[in-house]
Every structure is written in C-alpha cells, then in structure tokens.
Amino acid sequence: MTIAFSRTPDGDIVSDHHLIAQVLGEALPYIDFLKGKTLVIKLGGSTLEHQRMVMQDIVWLHALGAHPVLVHGGGPYINEWLKKLNLPARFENGLRVTDAPTLEVVRMVLLGQVNQGLVLMTSQLGGKAIGLSGTDGSMVHAHIADERLGFVGEIEAVDPTPVQALISQGYIPIVSPLGEGPDGICLNINADLVAAHLAGALDAEKLIFLSNVTGICRADGSLISELSEVEAKKLIEEGVINGGMIPKVSACLDALAAVPRVHIVDGRESHVLLRELFTDQGAGTMIIR
C-alpha cells in the first residue's frame, strides 16, 4: 500500500491518512447537524453545465441522512430552442416575457429536457429521484404577475405535500419552476422565487442558490463569507449589490422570513455544496436572519 505525503501551510508534513482524519473530524459535526434536515438547493440555468458534480453532491447528502430538494432553472436551453424555432427571447426586469408559443417551449425544455435529464443523472450516480413541477398536485398556486409579461406567474401559495410525500418515501425531489394559475392554466415562474417559497413551506434548514458568481462581494471585489439581513439591505442601498444580483439577494431576504440561513455559492466550482455545508471555512456567502 502506498501512502502519499503532503505539506501543510505551516510546513508540517502529513500523510493522506492524517488529511482524511482531519477532513472527517471537521465534517462530522456538520453531518450530524444536517441529518433529517431539509435543504432546498436551486440550480441556476447558467450553472447547468456543471450539473453532474452538483448531482453527485446531492446524492451524497441524501446518503448522509439529509433531505435535499432540487429546484432548477433552464434559461440558456430555453433561449437555444427559441432561436432554433425563430421565436424572440424578450425580458423585462429580468423576467422572461412568455407568450403562448414561448410557454410551450418553456414547458418542453424544463420538463422534457432539463428535469428528466437531472432525474436520469441522479440514477446514474446511485441516487433515486422523481421529477415534478409546481403544477403537480397544484403545488404552486399563482396568478398572472403583469399582463405585459404574458404567462408569467406571481406565487400566491405553495403546498409542500407532494414534495414531503417523496421525501418520506426516500426520493430526491427535482422541481421545475412552473405554477398553476386561474382555471388551471400553466404559468412560468422565476426559479429563485419557487425555491424561496418552497423552502419556506417545507420549513427548510437551509436554502442554497448555486449561481455563476462566487457569492456577494465587497466594493473591492473581496468575498463576504457571512452577512446579516440588515447588512445585505445596506449593500443594495449603497449599490455594492447591483444588476442581476439584486433579484437573487431579494429572493434570499424574502426566504429569511421562513428559513434561518440562505447561501449563495458558485455552482461552477467542484463539489461546492460539500465545501459550503461541511467545512468551517465554507465556499460562498451565507446570509442569516
């Protein structure tokens, strides 16, 4: 048997055995704390190309006794299909303008391509997942947010029963961000908001946004590893948090009404979920009440 050796930042030489013991020693209290707890993880469309590593982490989290629930987006794939079909992709205040033909594409991509792809990948990685959307079991009730946006929904209520039933049966629920509107119409809903409302309805321990940014940064570009609700609002007022980060941080702040901790981490980073959840240092930004 070959034992590899490496040097610590202090110059001490340690073997792989010591490193394994060190990592496990640090991780065990976190593993113990998360057993039986619900974690809602939002996988953004911009980080879907890194989905295999994310799904591996989720399968391991499930094996360790946590209850991960995944909510996914699919924006880049929807844009690709709209382009193929010569349909325009239009946005207002970060929300996709969704007319009837666009809604068909949104449903086809989210349910047929992204959701089923993630379910099959979970199976390949040794996990058990079931895909569903906010329209299953009338889980996400919504109304039309603004006539100018077309079939875009604003959430009224979330019934977590379908997701809870899957968790109790030992499955990893994978949720598409669609909702049911008046008279049973299907509505396209921002995935960040679905994740935030679902986390609240499930009384989740944590809500984790996997994004294409390292987290929330100061004006000088350095990462803020932890901040409070009040500090986050101040950074928005000062313009430090700006552009596309504003709706994401706003969804985080909304979620804090029901969830004690919300994380924003870089979904492109290898095994970022394990780093954020099981190490003292973490990986992104944690916002606390």
C-alpha positions as CSV (number, residue, x, y, z in Angstrom):
1,M,0.0,0.0,0.0
2,T,1.4,3.5,-1.0
3,I,0.9,6.4,1.4
4,A,1.1,9.9,-0.1
5,F,2.6,12.8,1.9
6,S,1.9,16.5,1.6
7,R,2.9,19.7,3.3
8,T,0.6,21.9,5.3
9,P,0.7,25.7,5.0
10,D,2.8,25.7,8.3
11,G,5.4,23.5,6.6
12,D,4.4,20.3,8.5
13,I,4.5,17.0,6.6
14,V,1.3,15.0,6.9
15,S,0.2,11.7,5.3
16,D,-3.1,11.1,3.4
17,H,-4.4,9.2,6.5
18,H,-3.9,12.4,8.6
19,L,-5.7,14.5,6.0
20,I,-8.6,12.1,5.8
21,A,-8.9,12.1,9.6
22,Q,-8.7,15.9,9.6
23,V,-11.4,16.3,6.9
24,L,-13.7,13.8,8.7
25,G,-13.1,15.5,12.1
26,E,-14.2,18.8,10.6
27,A,-17.2,17.4,8.7
28,L,-18.7,15.1,11.3
29,P,-20.5,17.8,13.5
30,Y,-22.0,19.3,10.3
31,I,-23.1,15.9,9.0
32,D,-24.7,15.2,12.4
33,F,-26.4,18.6,12.4
34,L,-27.9,18.1,8.9
35,K,-29.3,14.6,9.5
36,G,-33.0,14.7,8.9
37,K,-33.0,18.4,7.9
38,T,-34.4,19.6,4.6
39,L,-32.1,21.5,2.3
40,V,-33.6,23.3,-0.7
41,I,-31.0,23.8,-3.5
42,K,-31.6,26.0,-6.5
43,L,-29.5,25.1,-9.6
44,G,-29.5,28.1,-11.9
45,G,-29.7,27.7,-15.7
46,S,-26.3,29.3,-16.0
47,T,-24.7,26.5,-14.0
48,L,-26.5,23.6,-15.5
49,E,-23.3,22.5,-17.5
50,H,-21.8,21.7,-14.1
51,Q,-24.8,19.6,-13.0
52,R,-23.0,16.3,-12.7
53,M,-20.8,17.4,-9.8
54,V,-23.8,19.1,-8.2
55,M,-26.0,16.0,-8.5
56,Q,-23.1,13.8,-7.1
57,D,-23.0,16.1,-4.0
58,I,-26.8,15.9,-3.7
59,V,-26.8,12.1,-3.9
60,W,-24.1,12.0,-1.1
61,L,-26.0,14.5,1.0
62,H,-29.0,12.2,0.7
63,A,-26.9,9.2,1.7
64,L,-25.7,11.0,4.8
65,G,-29.2,11.5,6.0
66,A,-30.1,15.0,4.8
67,H,-33.3,15.6,2.7
68,P,-32.1,17.6,-0.4
69,V,-34.8,19.1,-2.7
70,L,-33.6,20.5,-6.0
71,V,-35.3,23.4,-7.9
72,H,-33.8,24.0,-11.3
73,G,-33.9,26.7,-14.0
74,G,-33.2,26.3,-17.7
75,G,-32.8,29.8,-19.2
76,P,-29.9,29.1,-21.7
77,Y,-31.6,25.9,-23.0
78,I,-34.9,27.8,-23.5
79,N,-33.0,30.5,-25.4
80,E,-31.4,27.9,-27.6
81,W,-34.8,26.3,-28.5
82,L,-36.4,29.7,-29.1
83,K,-33.6,30.5,-31.5
84,K,-34.0,27.2,-33.4
85,L,-37.7,27.9,-33.7
86,N,-37.2,31.5,-34.8
87,L,-39.1,32.8,-31.7
88,P,-37.8,36.0,-30.0
89,A,-36.4,35.9,-26.4
90,R,-37.5,39.0,-24.6
91,F,-37.0,40.1,-21.0
92,E,-38.4,42.8,-18.7
93,N,-36.8,43.5,-15.3
94,G,-35.0,40.1,-15.5
95,L,-38.3,38.2,-16.2
96,R,-38.9,36.3,-19.4
97,V,-41.8,37.7,-21.5
98,T,-43.8,34.5,-22.0
99,D,-46.5,34.5,-24.8
100,A,-48.3,31.2,-25.7
101,P,-45.6,29.9,-28.1
102,T,-42.8,30.7,-25.7
103,L,-44.7,29.0,-22.9
104,E,-44.8,25.8,-25.0
105,V,-41.1,25.9,-25.4
106,V,-40.6,26.6,-21.6
107,R,-42.7,23.6,-20.7
108,M,-41.0,21.4,-23.2
109,V,-37.4,22.3,-22.1
110,L,-38.0,22.4,-18.3
111,L,-40.0,19.2,-18.1
112,G,-38.9,17.2,-21.1
113,Q,-35.2,18.1,-21.3
114,V,-33.8,19.6,-18.0
115,N,-35.9,17.8,-15.4
116,Q,-35.8,14.4,-16.9
117,G,-32.1,14.8,-17.6
118,L,-31.4,15.5,-13.9
119,V,-33.6,12.6,-12.8
120,L,-31.7,10.2,-15.0
121,M,-28.3,11.6,-14.0
122,T,-29.2,11.1,-10.3
123,S,-30.0,7.4,-11.1
124,Q,-26.6,7.0,-12.9
125,L,-24.9,8.4,-9.8
126,G,-26.6,5.9,-7.5
127,G,-29.4,8.0,-6.2
128,K,-33.2,7.9,-6.5
129,A,-35.0,11.0,-7.8
130,I,-38.5,11.8,-9.0
131,G,-39.2,14.9,-11.2
132,L,-42.2,17.1,-10.7
133,S,-43.2,20.7,-11.4
134,G,-45.2,23.3,-9.5
135,T,-48.3,22.2,-11.4
136,D,-48.2,18.6,-10.0
137,G,-50.8,18.2,-7.2
138,S,-51.5,22.0,-7.5
139,M,-48.2,22.5,-5.6
140,V,-47.5,26.1,-6.7
141,H,-50.6,28.4,-6.9
142,A,-50.0,31.6,-8.8
143,H,-51.7,34.5,-10.6
144,I,-50.5,36.4,-13.7
145,A,-47.9,38.9,-12.5
146,D,-48.3,41.5,-15.2
147,E,-50.3,41.3,-18.4
148,R,-47.3,42.7,-20.3
149,L,-45.3,39.7,-19.3
150,G,-47.8,37.2,-20.6
151,F,-47.9,33.8,-18.9
152,V,-45.6,34.7,-16.0
153,G,-46.7,33.9,-12.5
154,E,-46.5,35.5,-9.2
155,I,-46.7,33.0,-6.3
156,E,-49.8,33.1,-4.0
157,A,-49.2,29.9,-2.0
158,V,-47.1,26.7,-2.0
159,D,-48.5,23.3,-0.9
160,P,-45.4,21.2,0.0
161,T,-47.4,17.9,0.4
162,P,-46.2,16.3,-2.9
163,V,-42.5,17.0,-2.1
164,Q,-43.0,15.8,1.5
165,A,-44.5,12.6,0.2
166,L,-41.5,11.9,-2.0
167,I,-39.0,12.7,0.8
168,S,-40.8,10.3,3.2
169,Q,-40.5,7.6,0.5
170,G,-36.8,8.1,0.3
171,Y,-36.6,10.0,-3.0
172,I,-34.8,13.2,-4.0
173,P,-37.5,15.6,-5.4
174,I,-36.4,17.6,-8.5
175,V,-38.7,20.5,-9.2
176,S,-39.4,22.5,-12.3
177,P,-40.4,26.2,-11.8
178,L,-43.9,26.2,-13.2
179,G,-47.1,27.0,-11.4
180,E,-50.9,26.7,-11.7
181,G,-52.8,29.8,-12.4
182,P,-56.6,30.6,-12.5
183,D,-58.7,27.9,-14.4
184,G,-55.8,25.5,-14.4
185,I,-53.5,27.5,-16.8
186,C,-49.8,26.9,-16.6
187,L,-47.6,29.8,-15.6
188,N,-43.8,30.3,-16.0
189,I,-42.3,31.3,-12.6
190,N,-38.8,32.6,-11.7
191,A,-36.9,29.6,-10.2
192,D,-35.3,31.7,-7.4
193,L,-38.8,32.6,-6.2
194,V,-40.1,29.0,-6.4
195,A,-37.0,27.8,-4.4
196,A,-37.5,30.5,-1.8
197,H,-41.3,29.9,-1.3
198,L,-40.8,26.1,-1.3
199,A,-38.0,26.4,1.3
200,G,-40.4,28.4,3.5
201,A,-43.3,25.9,3.0
202,L,-41.0,22.9,3.8
203,D,-39.6,24.7,6.9
204,A,-36.1,24.0,5.4
205,E,-33.0,24.4,7.4
206,K,-31.1,26.0,4.5
207,L,-31.8,27.4,1.1
208,I,-28.7,27.3,-1.2
209,F,-28.5,29.2,-4.5
210,L,-26.0,27.7,-7.0
211,S,-25.1,30.6,-9.2
212,N,-22.4,31.7,-11.6
213,V,-20.9,34.1,-9.0
214,T,-18.6,33.3,-6.0
215,G,-21.1,34.9,-3.7
216,I,-21.7,38.5,-2.5
217,C,-18.6,40.7,-2.8
218,R,-17.5,44.0,-1.2
219,A,-16.8,47.1,-3.4
220,D,-13.1,46.0,-3.6
221,G,-14.2,42.6,-5.0
222,S,-13.4,40.5,-1.9
223,L,-15.9,37.8,-0.9
224,I,-18.2,38.4,2.1
225,S,-18.5,34.9,3.7
226,E,-21.3,35.9,6.1
227,L,-23.7,38.8,6.5
228,S,-26.9,39.7,8.1
229,E,-30.2,40.7,6.6
230,V,-29.6,44.3,7.6
231,E,-26.1,44.4,6.1
232,A,-27.4,42.9,2.8
233,K,-30.1,45.6,2.5
234,K,-27.5,48.3,3.2
235,L,-25.2,46.9,0.4
236,I,-28.2,47.1,-2.0
237,E,-28.9,50.7,-1.0
238,E,-25.2,51.6,-1.4
239,G,-25.1,50.0,-4.9
240,V,-22.5,47.4,-3.9
241,I,-25.1,44.7,-4.7
242,N,-26.3,45.6,-8.2
243,G,-27.7,44.4,-11.5
244,G,-28.7,40.7,-11.7
245,M,-27.6,40.1,-8.1
246,I,-30.4,42.4,-6.7
247,P,-33.3,39.9,-7.5
248,K,-31.3,37.0,-6.2
249,V,-30.4,38.7,-2.9
250,S,-34.0,39.9,-2.7
251,A,-35.2,36.3,-3.0
252,C,-32.7,35.4,-0.3
253,L,-34.1,38.1,2.0
254,D,-37.7,37.0,1.4
255,A,-36.8,33.4,2.2
256,L,-35.2,34.5,5.5
257,A,-38.7,35.1,6.8
258,A,-39.1,31.3,7.0
259,V,-35.6,29.9,6.6
260,P,-32.8,30.6,9.1
261,R,-29.9,30.6,6.6
262,V,-29.6,31.3,2.9
263,H,-26.4,30.6,0.9
264,I,-25.2,31.9,-2.5
265,V,-22.3,29.8,-3.9
266,D,-20.6,29.3,-7.2
267,G,-22.2,26.3,-8.8
268,R,-19.3,26.0,-11.3
269,E,-16.9,25.1,-8.5
270,S,-16.1,21.4,-7.9
271,H,-18.1,19.9,-5.0
272,V,-19.0,23.3,-3.8
273,L,-22.0,22.0,-1.8
274,L,-19.9,19.8,0.3
275,R,-17.4,22.6,0.9
276,E,-20.1,25.0,1.9
277,L,-22.0,22.6,4.2
278,F,-19.3,20.5,5.7
279,T,-16.3,22.8,6.3
280,D,-15.6,25.6,8.8
281,Q,-14.5,28.0,6.0
282,G,-17.4,27.4,3.6
283,A,-17.4,28.4,0.0
284,G,-19.7,31.3,-0.7
285,T,-21.8,33.8,1.2
286,M,-24.2,32.9,4.0
287,I,-27.0,35.4,4.8
288,I,-28.5,35.0,8.3
289,R,-31.6,36.5,10.0
